[in-house]
């Protein structure tokens, strides 16, 4: 059994946080450029062009992609024969402290959320999601920085089983119409179906790690992803909420077993600045 060293986690989180904050992933940048080509609204096309230019400037000048540096989520997928060390959370936090000072990043997290709300000064804690599925003898670490505007647009719906596929479509569109314009579109929409309330939201978050343009291996869910993408774009919210043809770059769905009396649906909206990257340790 290999126990991943805390120092490996610290180093990986520091490198991932720096890279995610200043270097928009290639699939996201390409999707924004394609959206600009496909968009018919002059205002929305201008907004998309500015988003592509912002990504290029951030990479060239090594500056944060957005002033909202976000909440950092670390997804750890352990491979066979690997385990996390004692102090994993503190090791991840130390990596983020270093990245915050190095870039530098604005500190976005506060303590005492109901009252004084003092800024923590270093963007910690990292929110850790541990699971399986990494390569044998190693672990896959995926870090995502999610801004507050898009986080405020997340929603959980506890449907009845009989509402089925149509119910899922209805609530996803409800979530987009209610808060999509405030989440800095064009959006990436993650939908988690099944598990329990907490699991549905976590699946929706994990959807945002998938490559844009990819489709679920289950044909029925792949078809639903396509229908929802078309329906979301038909809302006309458009880039920056200015109206237009492209409200979302993609919709991804994941599913899990659930209770016979339940149909949980988590919806996670991410802004155009989908800051995520991966490494194996």
Secondary structure, DSSP 8 states (H G I E B T S, - for coil): -EE--HHHHHHHHHHHHHHHHH---HHHHHHHHHHHHH---HHHHHHHHHHHHHHHHHHHHT--S-S---EEEEEEEE-TTEE--TTHHHHHHHHHHHHHHHHT-----BSSTTTT--B-SS----EEEEEE---TTSEEEEEEEE-HHHHTT-EEEEE-GGGHHHHHHHHHHHHHHHHGGGS-SSEEEEEEEEE-HHHHHHHHHHHTTS-TT---SSHHHHHHHHHHHHHHHTT---GGGS--S-SEEEEEEEEEEE-TT-EEEEEEEE-S--EEEEEE-
